């Protein structure tokens, strides 16, 4: 019997596993890097053990240190979570060799399926050998791990070598394994997967399907269960092939078999030998706790002969600290406030152990108010899951919960999620994997509330003694300046203080406090909640949030930079510079010069124009802050400027 369990992971998944452990009466142990010393998963654990360092390669990817941590803390079991070492057979063996219970499949099953190249061979398939022009487009893919890391689409042979190098580097950093392979890239399909759960006595459950088609940079954004609109014969094929994958590897525990469905056919992609990020949608539909089932199987218990019946529909959205309008660039800083309101309860919802929140809405996160979002790990802040009897109801509920959520801090993809859930291709279940290629620009377009700056100014002005009460003689109105974060536009706001209170042109001011403003705009009554964090202001309505920066009345002189300066678009680590790059060499417009790693993804910084490199400040291993000067390119006089940065 397991009495104490260490989670070999961090953040949201560690907190998720701890919740189930508390329900089961199991003591919990966290491991943490120096960057995570004050993280939520550390605060929630009964015991925590430090892994010295901050980078994944010196902390969460060090299986030897994790095993020693489990022994030092007196744990008798290890749960790997997802990512990091979760699909590392060597780590699973090390856990077992130390006399600890491994909450996962046998190491032999991990070896068979965790490497995508070997998994395809086991399923009667094979990756491409030597790639030719006729094979394009192709997908370069990490053999280990997942989550979109170590993946590149190649449409031109000239890009293949660079894509292979970048994928190897990213995979090695994220999973400790730089093996990659190449397979045909199928466009216009849907990403559909089957959840399996197996015990040691020959029972294999298939717990329905999940649709994970909406992805950016090959990372899932919105997932749902069941996958909508699949014909019965295709569903039967998916379930049969998933069971085959489990039986051929003598699988035990939770796993996911992934397919790309195109032209009515299911193409096997891989089997993930771990719990998936999107497991909550399956839990909601089947009324189970997958983590509890993992522990039950690891303790040697048998599953029931048949899984519980499915009912209803669940949809999950991943809330990322990233700017979709800036190439999905990850964002860092303080998360001041995170709150997702509940919605009206629905009757007879699954009662899932370990799942907090109002029935029908669930929030899984590894952050709480005041936490810092750093550069070392994944940009996901939280998962928001909605359940309802039908798909239409679940989608509407999730969009509404996200829209009304309070997310104060770095830029997030919240608005894009809401718009995606309401897009006709998604509501009509007509989406494919090219959804964001087609619509990302429109879905990420800035749409700040035009009255947010006025609401912020009125709230700030309320009760300030400098006004000395209302004015009998009319004078010039008061002035405040703000910049909206979404589009970097600057706004001048004018208002006055009269015997009737605060007034502004074009609207009727109904009520003002330091935190709430009520305006009548074109006959419509609108309420604004105003929250300040230093010079940063969040103005929230029922339709979302507008972040503002308070500006001085007189604009400050702009910092001077040499023309052609390449600035770090985000905080991160320089992982490499272009081969042969040095002061005095010639570069061409769009040529990648510097690669940064932030939040486990690589981002390349490219030459803004053709010309000569006159300064190089970037060096591998250097930590840089956003806006740091990396290099300077002196452009040839006739060369037009190009886009200087691209995330890959």
N, C-alpha and C positions, 0 to 999 in steps of 0.2 A: 504493500500500500504506500502510495506517495504521500509524504507529509510535508515536504519542502521543495519548491520548484524554482529554479533559476531560469529567467528568460534571457537568452543570448542575443539580445536585440535592444532597441531603444524606442522612445517616442510612443506613437499611437498603438502599435501592435503590442508593445510591452504592457501598456496600461490595459489594453483589451484582455490579454491573457490573465493579468492580475485580478481583473473583476471576476472571472470565472473561478479562479483559485479561491478567492474570498468566499464565494458561494459554496464551494466544496470543502471549506475548512483547511485549505492547504496554505502553508506559510510561503511567502514570496521573497525572491532575491533578485535584485537588479544588478546589472553591471553598467558602468558609466565611464565615459571619457572625461578628460578635463573640461572640454567644451560643454559637456552635459552635467556638470557637477550639481547644478540647481534645477535640472529638468524635472518635469512632472512625473515621469516614470520612476525617478529616484525617490521623489517625495512620497509616492504611493506605495513603494515596496516596504516590506517589513525590515529587510536588510539590504544594504547596497555595498558593492565592492568596486573600487576604482581600477580602471585600466589606464595607466599613465599615457598621456599624449592626447591628441585631438583627431588626427587624420584616421579614417577607417582602417588603413593598412597597418597602423600601429596599435589599434584598439579593438574594434568590433570584428575585425577580420583575423585576429590572433586567437585561433582556437586553443592553443596551449594555455594562454592566459585566462581564457574563459573557463576552461576545465579546472584550472587551479582556483579560480574564484569560486566555483561551485563547491569544491572540496573545502576551501577555507570557511565558507559560510554554512557548511553543513547541509547543503542541498542534497536531495537524493534523486532529482530528475532535472532534465534540461529541455526547455522548449525553444526551438530556434527562431520562432516568428517567421517573417519572410524577408527576402534579401539577405545580404551579408553571407553567413555560413549555412543558411537554411537548406541548401541543396549541395552541400559539400560532404561527400561520403567519408572522406578522411576525418572530418570533424565528428560525424556521427559515430565512427568507430572509436575515436579517442574518448568520447563520452562513455560509450559502453565499456571500453577497456578500463576506465577509471571506476567501474562498478556503479555507474549512474544509469538511471532509466532515460532512454532517448524517446522524446515525444515526437515521433516521426516514423517514416517507413524504414525498412531494413536498409543498411548501407548498400547492399547489392542492388536493391530496387532504385536507389538514388543513382548509383553508377550507371544503371541501364537506361534511365530516363532523364536524369538531370542534365547530361550532356545531350544537346539537341541533335548532334550528329549521330551519336549512337542510338538515340531514340528513333530516329527516322529509319535507320537500318533495321531495328527491331520490328518496326511496323511495315517493313517491306519497301522502304523508300530510301533515297540517297540524295545527298546534296550535290550541287554541281561540282564538276572537277575544274578543268581549265575553262575560264569564261571567255566567250567570244562576243563579237558585236551582235550576232544573231540571238544571243541569250538575253540581251537587255530588254527591259529594265530588270535588275537583280537587287536582292536585299542582302547586305552584309550583316551578319547576326552573331552575337556572342553565343558560344556553345554552352556556357553556364549562366545561371541567373536569368533575370528578366527585367520588367519595368521599363522597357524601351532603351536601356543603357547598352552601349555597344552595338547599336543598330544604325545602318546607313542605307538609304536607297541610292543606287547608282544608275544613271541614265546615259552616261557617256563614258566610254572606255578610259578617257583621259583622267577621269575622277576615281577610277577603281583603286589605284595604289594608295592615294591619300585617304580614301574611305576605309580601306583595310587597316592602315596605320592608326587612324583615329579610333576605329572600333576596338582594336586590340588594346590601346592605351586606356580607353574608357572602361572596358570590361575588366582589365587587370586592376584598375583602381576600385571599381565597385564590388567585384566578386573574388579578387585574388587569383583570377584565371584569365589569361589573355587569349585563349583559343577562340577563333571565329571561323565561320563557314559562310558559303554563298549559296543562295537558293533563288529560284525564279520569284519575281515580285508580281503577285496577282493583284490587279487593281479593280476597284469597283465591287469588292465583296463585303461580307459581314463577318465580324469576329465573334464566333459562338463557341462556348465551352460547356463542358459537362463536369459537375462536381461528383466525385466518387468518395466513398468511405468504405473501408474494408477492414475485416478483423482477421485473426489468425486461424479461423475455423472454416474458411472458404466462403464466407458471406461477403458479397460486394453490393453495396447500395449505389444507385445513381440517383442523385438528388436534383433532378431537373436540369435545365439549361440556364445559361446566363448569356446575355448579349452585351459585348464590350466593344461595339463598333466605333463609338465616338472616341477617337484618340488624337493626341497631338504629339509629334516626335516619337510615335510608336509607344506612347504611354497612355494608358486608359484614363479617360476623363469622366465618362458617365457609363454606368453599368446597370443592368436590370435583370430580373428573373420573374417569369420565364422569358426566353427569347421569343419575341412576338412573330407571328405569321409563318411559322415553319410547318410544312405539310407533315402529316403523320408518318409517312414512309421515311422522310429525312430524319425526323425525330428518332424513329426506331433505329436507323443506321447509326446516328450519333451515339445513342446509348449503348448499342451493341459494341461499337469500336472502343468506347470508353471502358466497358467491362473487360474487353479483350486485353487492353493495355494494362489493366490492374491484375488480371489473372496471369498473364505471361510473365510478369515480374514478381509474382507472389507478394503483391502489395499489401501493406497494412497502414491504416490511418487515413488521413485526409489527403486528397490529391485532385488535380484538375487536368482534364484532357482538353486541349484547345484545337480548334479547327477554323479554317477560313472557308466560309460558305459562299460559293459563286456559281452562277448558272445552274442552280439546283443541285450542285455537288458539294460534298464536304471534303476539304483537303486537310489532312492531318498536319498540324504545326508542331506541337510539343506536348509533353506532359510535365506539369509543374508538381514536383514531389514535396509539396508543402501546403500550408494554408495560403489562400489568396487574399489580396487586399480587399477584394469585393465580396468576401464570404458573407457579410451581413445580409445581403439580399436573399441569399439562400436560406439563412437562418429565419428570416421573417416569413418567407413563403412556406417553409416546412415546419416551423415551430420547434426548431432544434437549436442546441448550442454546440457548434462544431468543435470548439475548444474542449468542452466537457467530453465530447465523444472521442477526441484525440487522446485525452487522458485515460478514458475508460478502456480504449483499445490497448494503450501502452501498458496498462495494469493487467492485461490478459483477459479482460471480460469480453464476452461475445455480444455482437450486435443482435437485435431482433431480426427475424428472417426477412422482414419487409420494412422499408422506411415508412415514416408517417406520410399521410397524403398531403399533397400540395394544395394550397388555397390562396387566392388573391394574387397580388402583384406588388413587387418592391423595386424601387429605383434608388440608386446611389450616385452621388456627385462628389468628386474629389475637389476640395477647396485648397488651392495652391497659393503660396506667396510668390506670385509671378505676374509679369505684365504682358498679357497676350498681345497688346498693341506694339510691343517692343521686341517681337520675336520670342515671346514666352520667357523673357529674361527673368531669372529668379531674383527675389527681393529679400532684403534683410532688415532687421531693426526690431523695435519693441512691439509686441502684440499687446496693445493697451486693453482691448476688450474683445471677447469672443462669446457671443450668445446667440443661439438659434431657438426662437420661440416654438413652443408646442402648438399643435392645432387641435381642433375638437376631437375627442376620443371617438373611436369606432368600436362597435360592439364585437365581442368574440374574437379579439385579436390574439395571435399566438403569444403565450406567456413564456418568453425566452429567458432562462437564467443568465445572469451576467449582462443583460442588456438594459441600460438605464434610459430614463427619459419618458416623455409622454407617449402612451401607446400610439403607434402610427408614425412617430418621428424619432429618430435615433441620431445621436452625435457621438462619433468616435474620434478622439483627438489625443495628442500628446502634449498639448499646450493649454495654458490657462492664462488669465489676465496678468499682464506684467512680464511674461516670459520673453526671452530674447530669441529671435530667429537668426541663426548664424549661417555660416557659409559652408560648413563641412558636410552637411547631410541633406537628405531629400527635402524638397520645397513644400511637401504636402503638410498643410496645417490641420486638416480634419477631413472626415468623411461624414456627409449628411445623408441619411437614408430615410425614405418615406415608404410606408406600406398602406395599401388600401385594397378593397375588394376587386377593383378593376385597374387596368393600366392607365386609363384616362384620369381616374381619380388620384392614383399614386403620382403621376407626372405633375398634375396640377398642384397637389399638396407639396411636393418637393420644391417646385418653382416658387410657390408662395412662401414657404419657410425660409428659403435662401434670400428671397427679396426682402423679407422683414428681419433678417439676421443683422445683428450688430457685429461688424468686423472692423475694428479700429486699429490701425497699424500700417504695416507695409501694404503696397498695392497687391491686390489678389485678383483671381479670375472669377470672382463671384458674379459680376454682371454678365460675363460671357456664359456662365452656367445657366443663369436664368433665361437668357435669350436662346440658348441652345435647346433647353427643355420646351420652349414655346415655339420653336421653329417648325413650320409645317412638315418638313421631311422627317423630323423626329416624332412629332405627335402622330403623324400618319404611318410610322414604322417603315419609312422608305429610305432610311439612311444607309450609307455605306462608308468604308474606311476613308474615302476622299472627302468626307463632310467638311472638315476644317480646311482642307486645301481650297475648297470652293468658297467657304463662308466665313473663315476666321477674321478677315479684315473687317467685314461688316458687323460681325458679332462682337468684335472687340472695340469698335469705334466709340470714342469718348462721347458721353451724353450727360454731362454734369447738369444738375438742376439749375436753371437760370436764376432762381430766386434764393439759392443757397448763400451767396455772398451777402445779400441784404439781410437775411435772417441772422447770419453770424454777426454782422455789424450791429444790428438792433439789440441782440442779446448782450453783446459786449458793452453797449452804451447804457443799458438799463441800470439805473441807480448810481451811475458815476457822479461823484460830487462836483466834478469840474464844470458840469453844465450849469450849476447854480440855479436849478429850477427852470421853468419855462420862460420864454422870452416874449416881452410885450412888443418889442420892435423887431421886425423881421431883419435877419442878417443872413450872411451866406450859410448854406447848410454845412453840416459836418461831413468830413470825408474819411473813408477807410479804404485801404487797398488790400486785395487778396489775389492769390494765384490758385486756380483750380488745378489739382494734381493730375486729373485725367488728361487734360489737353494742354497744360502749361500756359493757359491763357490768363492774362492779368485783367482784373476788374476794379474799377473805381466805384465805390458805393457812396451815395449822398443821402443824408437823412437830416431831420430837424427835430428839435425838442420844443414843443409848444405847450400851452395850458391844457391841451387835450392829450398830451403825452407825446410819444415818438411818432413821427410821420415820415412818409417817403412818397415820392412822386410815382404815380402809376398803380399804386396798390393801396388798400385800406388796412391799416395796422389795427388788429383786433385785440391782441394781448401780447405782452412781452414780459419774460422773466430772464434771469441770466442763463437758463437752460432750455427754455421753451419759447417759441414765437408762433403766433397765429396770424395769418394774413388772408385777406380776401383778394383774389386775383381774378379779374374778369367775372366776378360774381360767384366764384368757387372758393370755398373756405379750405385753407390748407394749413396743416400743422407741421412744425419743424422742431426737432430736438437738437440742441446745440451742445457739443461736448468739446472741451479744450484740453489739449496736451501741449503746454508751452505755446509756441507760435503756430502749432498745427491745430486745425479746427475740423471736426466732423459734423456735418449737418445731415440729419437722418429724417426721412419721411417714410410713409408706407410703401413707397416705390423705390426705395434704395437709399444710398448714402453718397454724399459728395464730400470729398476731402479737400480742404483749403489750407493754404499757407498764408498767414498774416504777413503783410509786407510793410516796410517803413513808408511813411508818406512821401519821402523823396527817394527815388530809385538810387540804389547804391551803384557806384561805378562797376562796370563789368570787368571781371578778371581777364587780363590779356593773356592769350595763348598764341604761340607761333602758328601761322597758317600750316595746315597739314598735320596738326597734333593728333595723335591717336591716344584717346583716353580710355581707361578701363570702364566698361559699361556697367560693371557690378563689382562688388568686393569678391575676391577669390585668390587663387594661387596660380602663378604662371607655371604651366606644366612643360611647355617647350616653345622655342622660337624656330622660325623657318631655317632650314639648313643653309649655312653660309651667310646668314644675315649679319651684317656689320655696318658700321657707319661708312658711307661712301659708296655702297653698292646700289645698283639700279633696281627699282621695283616697278611692277605694273599695277594699274588700277584693279582692285578686287583681289589682288594676290594675298592669301593668308600669310600673316607675318607673326602673330603671337597667338598662342592658345591658352585660355584661362580655364581653370576648373572651379566651378562653384556649384554646391549642392549636388555633387556626384554627376554633373553633366559638363561636357566640354563646350566651350564657346570660342570661336575664332574671331580675331580682330584683323581686319583686312586693310590693305592700303587704300586710302581715299582717292588716290590719283596716281598716275604714272609719274615717276620722278626719281629722286635720289634720297636715300635714307641719310638724314643729317644728324640724327640722335637716336640712341637705343638705350632705354633705361630698364627694359624688361629682361629678366634672367630666370631660368628655371628654378623653381623653389621659392621665388620671391612672393610674399604676401602683399597684395595691393588692395587699396580701398577704392570705392567707386570714384571716378574722376581722376585717378592717378595717371600721370603722364607715362605712357609706355614707350612711345617712339615718335619721331617727327619725320614726315616725308615732304621734301621740297618739290613741289609739282613742276613739271614742265609747263611753260606759260600757256600752251594751247590745249592742255589736257583738262577736260571737265572733271569735276569732283565726282566721286562714286560713293556708294554707301560704305562706311568704314567698318561696320561690325555685322557679323552674322552668327546666330546661334545654330549649332548643328547637333 
